């Protein structure tokens, strides 16, 4: 008998997150009218993704594993176990995210409410190296669907 409390990700169509090590993405829905994108992100166990900051409103729900948040110096600042829901606002403070002892899967509902920026990817000097917008993710969904 399968474990009723375990999330089965075998039907999720994962793709490597472009330019982000230790991260995979599955774009679930793009609402062009409301400018909302729902995605699943998977971060590797005991790894940290790139330094970034959120430039739009977002909601998260930890589906599986433990979502860890780190300050720019690598210090652990928050631990969110499976079942944790958080809403977030744009924040000028950069951070890194990652998985705990196992890969973590998180549902992100990204809500820029426009074609504007969602993320700023930062270099080690906290300078903007690249950005991700609503249209970037919408285009990525189209590319990923054509590849599968």
N, CA, C and O atoms as a GROMACS GRO file, in nm:
protein
  592
    1UNK      N    1   0.085  -0.118   0.000
    1UNK     CA    2   0.000   0.000   0.000
    1UNK      C    3   0.089   0.124   0.000
    1UNK      O    4   0.189   0.130   0.073
    2UNK      N    5   0.053   0.222  -0.082
    2UNK     CA    6   0.134   0.344  -0.088
    2UNK      C    7   0.112   0.430   0.035
    2UNK      O    8   0.009   0.420   0.102
    3UNK      N    9   0.209   0.513   0.062
    3UNK     CA   10   0.199   0.605   0.175
    3UNK      C   11   0.108   0.721   0.136
    3UNK      O   12   0.142   0.798   0.046
    4UNK      N   13  -0.004   0.735   0.202
    4UNK     CA   14  -0.101   0.839   0.170
    4UNK      C   15  -0.047   0.978   0.200
    4UNK      O   16  -0.103   1.078   0.152
    5UNK      N   17   0.058   0.987   0.278
    5UNK     CA   18   0.113   1.116   0.318
    5UNK      C   19   0.235   1.156   0.236
    5UNK      O   20   0.303   1.254   0.268
    6UNK      N   21   0.263   1.082   0.131
    6UNK     CA   22   0.380   1.109   0.048
    6UNK      C   23   0.335   1.166  -0.086
    6UNK      O   24   0.243   1.113  -0.149
    7UNK      N   25   0.398   1.273  -0.130
    7UNK     CA   26   0.366   1.335  -0.258
    7UNK      C   27   0.438   1.259  -0.368
    7UNK      O   28   0.560   1.245  -0.365
    8UNK      N   29   0.363   1.210  -0.466
    8UNK     CA   30   0.419   1.135  -0.579
    8UNK      C   31   0.445   1.233  -0.694
    8UNK      O   32   0.352   1.282  -0.757
    9UNK      N   33   0.571   1.260  -0.719
    9UNK     CA   34   0.606   1.357  -0.823
    9UNK      C   35   0.633   1.292  -0.959
    9UNK      O   36   0.680   1.358  -1.051
   10UNK      N   37   0.602   1.164  -0.972
   10UNK     CA   38   0.636   1.092  -1.096
   10UNK      C   39   0.563   1.146  -1.219
   10UNK      O   40   0.610   1.127  -1.331
   11UNK      N   41   0.451   1.213  -1.201
   11UNK     CA   42   0.378   1.269  -1.315
   11UNK      C   43   0.407   1.416  -1.340
   11UNK      O   44   0.347   1.478  -1.427
   12UNK      N   45   0.500   1.472  -1.264
   12UNK     CA   46   0.538   1.612  -1.283
   12UNK      C   47   0.642   1.620  -1.395
   12UNK      O   48   0.739   1.543  -1.396
   13UNK      N   49   0.622   1.710  -1.488
   13UNK     CA   50   0.716   1.730  -1.597
   13UNK      C   51   0.819   1.835  -1.556
   13UNK      O   52   0.798   1.954  -1.575
   14UNK      N   53   0.931   1.789  -1.499
   14UNK     CA   54   1.036   1.879  -1.449
   14UNK      C   55   1.130   1.918  -1.562
   14UNK      O   56   1.162   1.838  -1.650
   15UNK      N   57   1.175   2.042  -1.557
   15UNK     CA   58   1.280   2.091  -1.647
   15UNK      C   59   1.382   2.166  -1.563
   15UNK      O   60   1.344   2.232  -1.466
   16UNK      N   61   1.509   2.158  -1.599
   16UNK     CA   62   1.608   2.237  -1.524
   16UNK      C   63   1.572   2.385  -1.532
   16UNK      O   64   1.531   2.436  -1.636
   17UNK      N   65   1.587   2.454  -1.420
   17UNK     CA   66   1.561   2.598  -1.417
   17UNK      C   67   1.675   2.666  -1.492
   17UNK      O   68   1.791   2.647  -1.455
   18UNK      N   69   1.646   2.745  -1.596
   18UNK     CA   70   1.754   2.808  -1.673
   18UNK      C   71   1.845   2.895  -1.585
   18UNK      O   72   1.798   2.980  -1.510
   19UNK      N   73   1.974   2.871  -1.597
   19UNK     CA   74   2.077   2.951  -1.528
   19UNK      C   75   2.072   2.944  -1.376
   19UNK      O   76   2.128   3.030  -1.309
   20UNK      N   77   2.005   2.843  -1.322
   20UNK     CA   78   1.996   2.827  -1.176
   20UNK      C   79   2.032   2.682  -1.142
   20UNK      O   80   1.955   2.591  -1.170
   21UNK      N   81   2.148   2.662  -1.082
   21UNK     CA   82   2.189   2.527  -1.042
   21UNK      C   83   2.104   2.477  -0.927
   21UNK      O   84   2.056   2.556  -0.845
   22UNK      N   85   2.085   2.347  -0.920
   22UNK     CA   86   2.015   2.279  -0.811
   22UNK      C   87   1.866   2.311  -0.808
   22UNK      O   88   1.804   2.300  -0.702
   23UNK      N   89   1.808   2.350  -0.923
   23UNK     CA   90   1.666   2.386  -0.926
   23UNK      C   91   1.599   2.335  -1.053
   23UNK      O   92   1.657   2.339  -1.162
   24UNK      N   93   1.477   2.286  -1.037
   24UNK     CA   94   1.395   2.240  -1.148
   24UNK      C   95   1.260   2.309  -1.140
   24UNK      O   96   1.215   2.348  -1.032
   25UNK      N   97   1.196   2.325  -1.255
   25UNK     CA   98   1.070   2.398  -1.262
   25UNK      C   99   0.966   2.318  -1.339
   25UNK      O  100   0.999   2.246  -1.434
   26UNK      N  101   0.842   2.332  -1.298
   26UNK     CA  102   0.728   2.283  -1.374
   26UNK      C  103   0.626   2.397  -1.371
   26UNK      O  104   0.573   2.432  -1.266
   27UNK      N  105   0.598   2.454  -1.487
   27UNK     CA  106   0.505   2.566  -1.495
   27UNK      C  107   0.365   2.510  -1.512
   27UNK      O  108   0.332   2.450  -1.615
   28UNK      N  109   0.283   2.528  -1.410
   28UNK     CA  110   0.150   2.468  -1.408
   28UNK      C  111   0.047   2.550  -1.483
   28UNK      O  112  -0.034   2.494  -1.557
   29UNK      N  113   0.048   2.682  -1.464
   29UNK     CA  114  -0.055   2.765  -1.525
   29UNK      C  115  -0.005   2.908  -1.542
   29UNK      O  116   0.068   2.960  -1.458
   30UNK      N  117  -0.045   2.968  -1.652
   30UNK     CA  118  -0.019   3.110  -1.678
   30UNK      C  119  -0.154   3.176  -1.702
   30UNK      O  120  -0.223   3.146  -1.799
   31UNK      N  121  -0.191   3.267  -1.613
   31UNK     CA  122  -0.316   3.342  -1.626
   31UNK      C  123  -0.281   3.479  -1.684
   31UNK      O  124  -0.238   3.569  -1.612
   32UNK      N  125  -0.300   3.492  -1.815
   32UNK     CA  126  -0.262   3.615  -1.884
   32UNK      C  127  -0.348   3.734  -1.844
   32UNK      O  128  -0.302   3.848  -1.848
   33UNK      N  129  -0.472   3.708  -1.806
   33UNK     CA  130  -0.562   3.817  -1.767
   33UNK      C  131  -0.524   3.874  -1.631
   33UNK      O  132  -0.509   3.995  -1.616
   34UNK      N  133  -0.509   3.786  -1.532
   34UNK     CA  134  -0.476   3.830  -1.396
   34UNK      C  135  -0.327   3.851  -1.374
   34UNK      O  136  -0.287   3.908  -1.273
   35UNK      N  137  -0.244   3.804  -1.469
   35UNK     CA  138  -0.098   3.812  -1.459
   35UNK      C  139  -0.049   3.736  -1.335
   35UNK      O  140   0.022   3.790  -1.250
   36UNK      N  141  -0.091   3.609  -1.328
   36UNK     CA  142  -0.050   3.518  -1.220
   36UNK      C  143   0.008   3.393  -1.286
   36UNK      O  144  -0.048   3.340  -1.382
   37UNK      N  145   0.119   3.346  -1.232
   37UNK     CA  146   0.181   3.222  -1.280
   37UNK      C  147   0.198   3.129  -1.162
   37UNK      O  148   0.254   3.167  -1.059
   38UNK      N  149   0.148   3.006  -1.177
   38UNK     CA  150   0.165   2.903  -1.074
   38UNK      C  151   0.269   2.803  -1.122
   38UNK      O  152   0.258   2.748  -1.231
   39UNK      N  153   0.370   2.782  -1.039
   39UNK     CA  154   0.479   2.691  -1.074
   39UNK      C  155   0.510   2.599  -0.956
   39UNK      O  156   0.483   2.632  -0.841
   40UNK      N  157   0.568   2.485  -0.988
   40UNK     CA  158   0.633   2.401  -0.888
   40UNK      C  159   0.782   2.419  -0.906
   40UNK      O  160   0.833   2.415  -1.018
   41UNK      N  161   0.853   2.440  -0.796
   41UNK     CA  162   0.999   2.442  -0.797
   41UNK      C  163   1.050   2.330  -0.710
   41UNK      O  164   0.994   2.301  -0.604
   42UNK      N  165   1.156   2.267  -0.755
   42UNK     CA  166   1.223   2.164  -0.675
   42UNK      C  167   1.367   2.208  -0.658
   42UNK      O  168   1.437   2.237  -0.755
   43UNK      N  169   1.412   2.213  -0.531
   43UNK     CA  170   1.549   2.248  -0.499
   43UNK      C  171   1.618   2.125  -0.441
   43UNK      O  172   1.558   2.049  -0.365
   44UNK      N  173   1.743   2.106  -0.478
   44UNK     CA  174   1.820   1.991  -0.431
   44UNK      C  175   1.839   1.993  -0.280
   44UNK      O  176   1.845   2.098  -0.217
   45UNK      N  177   1.848   1.873  -0.225
   45UNK     CA  178   1.876   1.857  -0.082
   45UNK      C  179   2.012   1.918  -0.049
   45UNK      O  180   2.109   1.901  -0.123
   46UNK      N  181   2.017   1.988   0.062
   46UNK     CA  182   2.141   2.043   0.117
   46UNK      C  183   2.219   2.131   0.019
   46UNK      O  184   2.342   2.138   0.026
   47UNK      N  185   2.149   2.197  -0.070
   47UNK     CA  186   2.211   2.290  -0.166
   47UNK      C  187   2.140   2.424  -0.156
   47UNK      O  188   2.029   2.433  -0.104
   48UNK      N  189   2.205   2.527  -0.208
   48UNK     CA  190   2.146   2.661  -0.212
   48UNK      C  191   2.142   2.708  -0.357
   48UNK      O  192   2.237   2.688  -0.432
   49UNK      N  193   2.031   2.771  -0.395
   49UNK     CA  194   2.023   2.827  -0.529
   49UNK      C  195   2.084   2.967  -0.530
   49UNK      O  196   2.134   3.015  -0.428
   50UNK      N  197   2.080   3.031  -0.645
   50UNK     CA  198   2.143   3.162  -0.664
   50UNK      C  199   2.086   3.268  -0.570
   50UNK      O  200   1.972   3.259  -0.524
   51UNK      N  201   2.168   3.367  -0.544
   51UNK     CA  202   2.125   3.483  -0.467
   51UNK      C  203   2.024   3.560  -0.551
   51UNK      O  204   2.048   3.588  -0.668
   52UNK      N  205   1.911   3.594  -0.491
   52UNK     CA  206   1.806   3.664  -0.565
   52UNK      C  207   1.718   3.742  -0.470
   52UNK      O  208   1.728   3.731  -0.348
   53UNK      N  209   1.630   3.821  -0.529
   53UNK     CA  210   1.526   3.887  -0.450
   53UNK      C  211   1.396   3.883  -0.528
   53UNK      O  212   1.394   3.879  -0.651
   54UNK      N  213   1.288   3.883  -0.453
   54UNK     CA  214   1.155   3.879  -0.512
   54UNK      C  215   1.110   4.022  -0.542
   54UNK      O  216   1.117   4.110  -0.456
   55UNK      N  217   1.065   4.044  -0.664
   55UNK     CA  218   1.024   4.178  -0.707
   55UNK      C  219   0.873   4.190  -0.724
   55UNK      O  220   0.823   4.292  -0.771
   56UNK      N  221   0.801   4.084  -0.684
   56UNK     CA  222   0.654   4.088  -0.694
   56UNK      C  223   0.594   4.010  -0.578
   56UNK      O  224   0.664   3.940  -0.504
   57UNK      N  225   0.465   4.023  -0.563
   57UNK     CA  226   0.391   3.948  -0.463
   57UNK      C  227   0.396   3.800  -0.500
   57UNK      O  228   0.394   3.765  -0.618
   58UNK      N  229   0.400   3.712  -0.399
   58UNK     CA  230   0.402   3.568  -0.425
   58UNK      C  231   0.346   3.494  -0.304
   58UNK      O  232   0.347   3.545  -0.192
   59UNK      N  233   0.297   3.373  -0.329
   59UNK     CA  234   0.254   3.282  -0.223
   59UNK      C  235   0.329   3.152  -0.242
   59UNK      O  236   0.355   3.111  -0.355
   60UNK      N  237   0.363   3.087  -0.131
   60UNK     CA  238   0.429   2.957  -0.139
   60UNK      C  239   0.357   2.856  -0.051
   60UNK      O  240   0.299   2.890   0.052
   61UNK      N  241   0.363   2.730  -0.094
   61UNK     CA  242   0.315   2.618  -0.014
   61UNK      C  243   0.416   2.506  -0.031
   61UNK      O  244   0.443   2.462  -0.143
   62UNK      N  245   0.474   2.460   0.080
   62UNK     CA  246   0.574   2.354   0.075
   62UNK      C  247   0.500   2.221   0.063
   62UNK      O  248   0.428   2.179   0.154
   63UNK      N  249   0.518   2.156  -0.051
   63UNK     CA  250   0.448   2.031  -0.082
   63UNK      C  251   0.520   1.911  -0.022
   63UNK      O  252   0.457   1.821   0.033
   64UNK      N  253   0.652   1.911  -0.032
   64UNK     CA  254   0.732   1.796   0.013
   64UNK      C  255   0.868   1.846   0.059
   64UNK      O  256   0.926   1.935  -0.003
   65UNK      N  257   0.918   1.789   0.167
   65UNK     CA  258   1.051   1.824   0.214
   65UNK      C  259   1.050   1.947   0.304
   65UNK      O  260   0.949   1.982   0.365
   66UNK      N  261   1.165   2.010   0.310
   66UNK     CA  262   1.186   2.125   0.398
   66UNK      C  263   1.246   2.239   0.316
   66UNK      O  264   1.353   2.223   0.257
   67UNK      N  265   1.178   2.352   0.314
   67UNK     CA  266   1.223   2.470   0.240
   67UNK      C  267   1.308   2.555   0.333
   67UNK      O  268   1.262   2.600   0.438
   68UNK      N  269   1.432   2.575   0.295
   68UNK     CA  270   1.524   2.653   0.378
   68UNK      C  271   1.557   2.786   0.310
   68UNK      O  272   1.578   2.792   0.189
   69UNK      N  273   1.561   2.892   0.392
   69UNK     CA  274   1.592   3.026   0.345
   69UNK      C  275   1.722   3.070   0.413
   69UNK      O  276   1.740   3.051   0.533
   70UNK      N  277   1.813   3.129   0.334
   70UNK     CA  278   1.944   3.172   0.383
   70UNK      C  279   1.967   3.319   0.351
   70UNK      O  280   1.922   3.368   0.247
   71UNK      N  281   2.037   3.389   0.440
   71UNK     CA  282   2.075   3.526   0.409
   71UNK      C  283   2.191   3.524   0.309
   71UNK      O  284   2.243   3.416   0.279
   72UNK      N  285   2.233   3.639   0.257
   72UNK     CA  286   2.341   3.640   0.157
   72UNK      C  287   2.472   3.579   0.205
   72UNK      O  288   2.553   3.533   0.123
   73UNK      N  289   2.495   3.577   0.336
   73UNK     CA  290   2.618   3.519   0.391
   73UNK      C  291   2.609   3.368   0.410
   73UNK      O  292   2.705   3.306   0.455
   74UNK      N  293   2.494   3.309   0.377
   74UNK     CA  294   2.476   3.165   0.390
   74UNK      C  295   2.419   3.120   0.522
   74UNK      O  296   2.407   3.000   0.546
   75UNK      N  297   2.384   3.214   0.610
   75UNK     CA  298   2.326   3.179   0.740
   75UNK      C  299   2.179   3.141   0.723
   75UNK      O  300   2.102   3.214   0.661
   76UNK      N  301   2.142   3.028   0.780
   76UNK     CA  302   2.003   2.980   0.775
   76UNK      C  303   1.915   3.075   0.856
   76UNK      O  304   1.941   3.100   0.973
   77UNK      N  305   1.811   3.128   0.792
   77UNK     CA  306   1.723   3.224   0.860
   77UNK      C  307   1.581   3.174   0.879
   77UNK      O  308   1.508   3.225   0.965
   78UNK      N  309   1.539   3.073   0.802
   78UNK     CA  310   1.403   3.022   0.815
   78UNK      C  311   1.398   2.879   0.763
   78UNK      O  312   1.464   2.844   0.666
   79UNK      N  313   1.318   2.797   0.830
   79UNK     CA  314   1.295   2.659   0.790
   79UNK      C  315   1.145   2.640   0.781
   79UNK      O  316   1.072   2.664   0.877
   80UNK      N  317   1.098   2.595   0.664
   80UNK     CA  318   0.956   2.576   0.641
   80UNK      C  319   0.930   2.430   0.604
   80UNK      O  320   0.962   2.387   0.494
   81UNK      N  321   0.872   2.353   0.697
   81UNK     CA  322   0.845   2.212   0.668
   81UNK      C  323   0.726   2.196   0.572
   81UNK      O  324   0.652   2.292   0.548
   82UNK      N  325   0.709   2.076   0.520
   82UNK     CA  326   0.595   2.045   0.434
   82UNK      C  327   0.467   2.089   0.502
   82UNK      O  328   0.449   2.071   0.622
   83UNK      N  329   0.377   2.148   0.423
   83UNK     CA  330   0.251   2.198   0.475
   83UNK      C  331   0.252   2.345   0.510
   83UNK      O  332   0.147   2.400   0.544
   84UNK      N  333   0.368   2.409   0.504
   84UNK     CA  334   0.378   2.551   0.539
   84UNK      C  335   0.332   2.639   0.422
   84UNK      O  336   0.377   2.622   0.309
   85UNK      N  337   0.243   2.732   0.452
   85UNK     CA  338   0.196   2.831   0.355
   85UNK      C  339   0.249   2.968   0.397
   85UNK      O  340   0.240   3.004   0.514
   86UNK      N  341   0.302   3.042   0.303
   86UNK     CA  342   0.350   3.179   0.330
   86UNK      C  343   0.310   3.269   0.214
   86UNK      O  344   0.308   3.227   0.098
   87UNK      N  345   0.276   3.392   0.247
   87UNK     CA  346   0.260   3.491   0.142
   87UNK      C  347   0.374   3.590   0.156
   87UNK      O  348   0.419   3.620   0.267
   88UNK      N  349   0.420   3.640   0.044
   88UNK     CA  350   0.535   3.729   0.047
   88UNK      C  351   0.515   3.852  -0.039
   88UNK      O  352   0.437   3.852  -0.134
   89UNK      N  353   0.586   3.955  -0.003
   89UNK     CA  354   0.584   4.082  -0.074
   89UNK      C  355   0.719   4.106  -0.138
   89UNK      O  356   0.818   4.045  -0.099
   90UNK      N  357   0.725   4.196  -0.235
   90UNK     CA  358   0.856   4.232  -0.290
   90UNK      C  359   0.949   4.275  -0.176
   90UNK      O  360   0.906   4.340  -0.081
   91UNK      N  361   1.076   4.238  -0.187
   91UNK     CA  362   1.170   4.264  -0.079
   91UNK      C  363   1.305   4.301  -0.138
   91UNK      O  364   1.356   4.232  -0.227
   92UNK      N  365   1.364   4.409  -0.089
   92UNK     CA  366   1.495   4.449  -0.141
   92UNK      C  367   1.608   4.363  -0.084
   92UNK      O  368   1.718   4.362  -0.137
   93UNK      N  369   1.579   4.289   0.025
   93UNK     CA  370   1.681   4.204   0.086
   93UNK      C  371   1.697   4.075   0.005
   93UNK      O  372   1.600   4.001  -0.012
   94UNK      N  373   1.817   4.048  -0.044
   94UNK     CA  374   1.840   3.925  -0.119
   94UNK      C  375   1.852   3.804  -0.026
   94UNK      O  376   1.880   3.818   0.093
   95UNK      N  377   1.832   3.687  -0.083
   95UNK     CA  378   1.845   3.563  -0.007
   95UNK      C  379   1.870   3.447  -0.103
   95UNK      O  380   1.864   3.462  -0.225
   96UNK      N  381   1.899   3.333  -0.045
   96UNK     CA  382   1.910   3.207  -0.118
   96UNK      C  383   1.808   3.112  -0.059
   96UNK      O  384   1.763   3.130   0.054
   97UNK      N  385   1.771   3.012  -0.136
   97UNK     CA  386   1.678   2.910  -0.090
   97UNK      C  387   1.735   2.774  -0.123
   97UNK      O  388   1.825   2.762  -0.206
   98UNK      N  389   1.684   2.672  -0.057
   98UNK     CA  390   1.729   2.537  -0.086
   98UNK      C  391   1.648   2.433  -0.012
   98UNK      O  392   1.554   2.465   0.061
   99UNK      N  393   1.687   2.308  -0.032
   99UNK     CA  394   1.620   2.197   0.033
   99UNK      C  395   1.690   2.159   0.161
   99UNK      O  396   1.804   2.196   0.186
  100UNK      N  397   1.618   2.084   0.243
  100UNK     CA  398   1.672   2.032   0.368
  100UNK      C  399   1.746   1.901   0.342
  100UNK      O  400   1.830   1.893   0.252
  101UNK      N  401   1.715   1.799   0.419
  101UNK     CA  402   1.783   1.670   0.406
  101UNK      C  403   1.736   1.591   0.284
  101UNK      O  404   1.799   1.492   0.247
  102UNK      N  405   1.628   1.635   0.222
  102UNK     CA  406   1.581   1.576   0.096
  102UNK      C  407   1.544   1.691   0.003
  102UNK      O  408   1.530   1.805   0.046
  103UNK      N  409   1.527   1.659  -0.125
  103UNK     CA  410   1.482   1.762  -0.218
  103UNK      C  411   1.351   1.821  -0.167
  103UNK      O  412   1.269   1.750  -0.109
  104UNK      N  413   1.332   1.950  -0.189
  104UNK     CA  414   1.209   2.016  -0.147
  104UNK      C  415   1.129   2.053  -0.272
  104UNK      O  416   1.185   2.093  -0.374
  105UNK      N  417   0.998   2.039  -0.262
  105UNK     CA  418   0.907   2.080  -0.370
  105UNK      C  419   0.815   2.187  -0.313
  105UNK      O  420   0.752   2.168  -0.209
  106UNK      N  421   0.808   2.300  -0.384
  106UNK     CA  422   0.731   2.415  -0.337
  106UNK      C  423   0.639   2.463  -0.449
  106UNK      O  424   0.682   2.477  -0.564
  107UNK      N  425   0.514   2.488  -0.415
  107UNK     CA  426   0.422   2.553  -0.507
  107UNK      C  427   0.438   2.703  -0.489
  107UNK      O  428   0.416   2.756  -0.380
  108UNK      N  429   0.476   2.772  -0.595
  108UNK     CA  430   0.485   2.918  -0.595
  108UNK      C  431   0.372   2.973  -0.682
  108UNK      O  432   0.354   2.930  -0.796
  109UNK      N  433   0.297   3.065  -0.627
  109UNK     CA  434   0.199   3.141  -0.705
  109UNK      C  435   0.256   3.282  -0.716
  109UNK      O  436   0.253   3.359  -0.621
  110UNK      N  437   0.306   3.314  -0.834
  110UNK     CA  438   0.375   3.440  -0.860
  110UNK      C  439   0.274   3.541  -0.913
  110UNK      O  440   0.203   3.513  -1.010
  111UNK      N  441   0.268   3.658  -0.849
  111UNK     CA  442   0.161   3.753  -0.878
  111UNK      C  443   0.214   3.894  -0.906
  111UNK      O  444   0.198   3.984  -0.825
  112UNK      N  445   0.277   3.912  -1.022
  112UNK     CA  446   0.324   4.047  -1.054
  112UNK      C  447   0.211   4.141  -1.095
  112UNK      O  448   0.227   4.263  -1.093
  113UNK      N  449   0.096   4.084  -1.131
  113UNK     CA  450  -0.023   4.161  -1.174
  113UNK      C  451   0.005   4.254  -1.291
  113UNK      O  452  -0.073   4.345  -1.319
  114UNK      N  453   0.114   4.230  -1.360
  114UNK     CA  454   0.150   4.307  -1.480
  114UNK      C  455   0.253   4.224  -1.554
  114UNK      O  456   0.282   4.111  -1.516
  115UNK      N  457   0.309   4.280  -1.658
  115UNK     CA  458   0.416   4.209  -1.729
  115UNK      C  459   0.551   4.235  -1.664
  115UNK      O  460   0.655   4.204  -1.722
  116UNK      N  461   0.550   4.291  -1.545
  116UNK     CA  462   0.671   4.333  -1.477
  116UNK      C  463   0.756   4.221  -1.422
  116UNK      O  464   0.731   4.102  -1.444
  117UNK      N  465   0.856   4.264  -1.350
  117UNK     CA  466   0.958   4.175  -1.296
  117UNK      C  467   0.903   4.088  -1.182
  117UNK      O  468   0.820   4.131  -1.103
  118UNK      N  469   0.953   3.964  -1.178
  118UNK     CA  470   0.919   3.870  -1.071
  118UNK      C  471   1.040   3.847  -0.982
  118UNK      O  472   1.029   3.852  -0.859
  119UNK      N  473   1.156   3.821  -1.044
  119UNK     CA  474   1.280   3.796  -0.969
  119UNK      C  475   1.392   3.882  -1.025
  119UNK      O  476   1.394   3.915  -1.143
  120UNK      N  477   1.486   3.916  -0.937
  120UNK     CA  478   1.616   3.969  -0.978
  120UNK      C  479   1.720   3.869  -0.932
  120UNK      O  480   1.729   3.839  -0.813
  121UNK      N  481   1.799   3.817  -1.024
  121UNK     CA  482   1.910   3.728  -0.992
  121UNK      C  483   2.032   3.816  -0.971
  121UNK      O  484   2.063   3.901  -1.054
  122UNK      N  485   2.100   3.796  -0.858
  122UNK     CA  486   2.211   3.884  -0.821
  122UNK      C  487   2.345   3.811  -0.828
  122UNK      O  488   2.352   3.690  -0.811
  123UNK      N  489   2.450   3.888  -0.852
  123UNK     CA  490   2.584   3.831  -0.846
  123UNK      C  491   2.635   3.841  -0.701
  123UNK      O  492   2.562   3.885  -0.612
  124UNK      N  493   2.759   3.801  -0.680
  124UNK     CA  494   2.813   3.800  -0.544
  124UNK      C  495   2.830   3.940  -0.484
  124UNK      O  496   2.845   3.955  -0.363
  125UNK      N  497   2.829   4.042  -0.570
  125UNK     CA  498   2.837   4.181  -0.523
  125UNK      C  499   2.699   4.243  -0.504
  125UNK      O  500   2.686   4.364  -0.482
  126UNK      N  501   2.597   4.159  -0.514
  126UNK     CA  502   2.457   4.201  -0.500
  126UNK      C  503   2.411   4.291  -0.613
  126UNK      O  504   2.313   4.365  -0.599
  127UNK      N  505   2.480   4.285  -0.726
  127UNK     CA  506   2.439   4.359  -0.846
  127UNK      C  507   2.347   4.269  -0.928
  127UNK      O  508   2.363   4.147  -0.929
  128UNK      N  509   2.251   4.330  -0.997
  128UNK     CA  510   2.157   4.253  -1.078
  128UNK      C  511   2.230   4.191  -1.197
  128UNK      O  512   2.286   4.262  -1.281
  129UNK      N  513   2.230   4.059  -1.203
  129UNK     CA  514   2.293   3.985  -1.312
  129UNK      C  515   2.191   3.954  -1.422
  129UNK      O  516   2.224   3.953  -1.540
  130UNK      N  517   2.067   3.928  -1.380
  130UNK     CA  518   1.959   3.902  -1.475
  130UNK      C  519   1.826   3.920  -1.403
  130UNK      O  520   1.820   3.930  -1.281
  131UNK      N  521   1.720   3.923  -1.482
  131UNK     CA  522   1.586   3.936  -1.425
  131UNK      C  523   1.496   3.830  -1.486
  131UNK      O  524   1.527   3.772  -1.590
  132UNK      N  525   1.384   3.806  -1.420
  132UNK     CA  526   1.281   3.718  -1.473
  132UNK      C  527   1.148   3.791  -1.461
  132UNK      O  528   1.109   3.835  -1.353
  133UNK      N  529   1.078   3.802  -1.573
  133UNK     CA  530   0.950   3.873  -1.578
  133UNK      C  531   0.836   3.775  -1.604
  133UNK      O  532   0.858   3.656  -1.630
  134UNK      N  533   0.715   3.827  -1.596
  134UNK     CA  534   0.597   3.747  -1.632
  134UNK      C  535   0.612   3.691  -1.773
  134UNK      O  536   0.591   3.572  -1.796
  135UNK      N  537   0.649   3.778  -1.866
  135UNK     CA  538   0.663   3.735  -2.005
  135UNK      C  539   0.774   3.632  -2.023
  135UNK      O  540   0.761   3.542  -2.107
  136UNK      N  541   0.882   3.643  -1.946
  136UNK     CA  542   0.990   3.544  -1.953
  136UNK      C  543   0.938   3.405  -1.916
  136UNK      O  544   0.966   3.307  -1.984
  137UNK      N  545   0.861   3.397  -1.807
  137UNK     CA  546   0.807   3.268  -1.764
  137UNK      C  547   0.701   3.217  -1.860
  137UNK      O  548   0.692   3.097  -1.886
  138UNK      N  549   0.621   3.306  -1.912
  138UNK     CA  550   0.521   3.268  -2.012
  138UNK      C  551   0.590   3.208  -2.135
  138UNK      O  552   0.548   3.105  -2.187
  139UNK      N  553   0.697   3.274  -2.182
  139UNK     CA  554   0.773   3.223  -2.296
  139UNK      C  555   0.840   3.090  -2.263
  139UNK      O  556   0.844   3.001  -2.347
  140UNK      N  557   0.892   3.077  -2.141
  140UNK     CA  558   0.955   2.952  -2.100
  140UNK      C  559   0.854   2.838  -2.103
  140UNK      O  560   0.887   2.728  -2.147
  141UNK      N  561   0.733   2.862  -2.058
  141UNK     CA  562   0.628   2.759  -2.063
  141UNK      C  563   0.605   2.713  -2.206
  141UNK      O  564   0.593   2.593  -2.232
  142UNK      N  565   0.600   2.807  -2.299
  142UNK     CA  566   0.581   2.772  -2.440
  142UNK      C  567   0.696   2.686  -2.491
  142UNK      O  568   0.673   2.586  -2.559
  143UNK      N  569   0.818   2.723  -2.458
  143UNK     CA  570   0.936   2.647  -2.500
  143UNK      C  571   0.934   2.507  -2.439
  143UNK      O  572   0.956   2.408  -2.510
  144UNK      N  573   0.906   2.498  -2.310
  144UNK     CA  574   0.907   2.368  -2.243
  144UNK      C  575   0.798   2.277  -2.298
  144UNK      O  576   0.819   2.156  -2.312
  145UNK      N  577   0.683   2.333  -2.330
  145UNK     CA  578   0.574   2.251  -2.386
  145UNK      C  579   0.609   2.202  -2.526
  145UNK      O  580   0.570   2.091  -2.563
  146UNK      N  581   0.681   2.282  -2.603
  146UNK     CA  582   0.718   2.239  -2.738
  146UNK      C  583   0.828   2.133  -2.735
  146UNK      O  584   0.842   2.054  -2.829
  147UNK      N  585   0.907   2.132  -2.627
  147UNK     CA  586   1.014   2.033  -2.613
  147UNK      C  587   0.963   1.897  -2.566
  147UNK      O  588   1.029   1.795  -2.586
  148UNK      N  589   0.844   1.895  -2.505
  148UNK     CA  590   0.797   1.767  -2.448
  148UNK      C  591   0.707   1.692  -2.542
  148UNK      O  592   0.660   1.583  -2.508
   0.00000   0.00000   0.00000
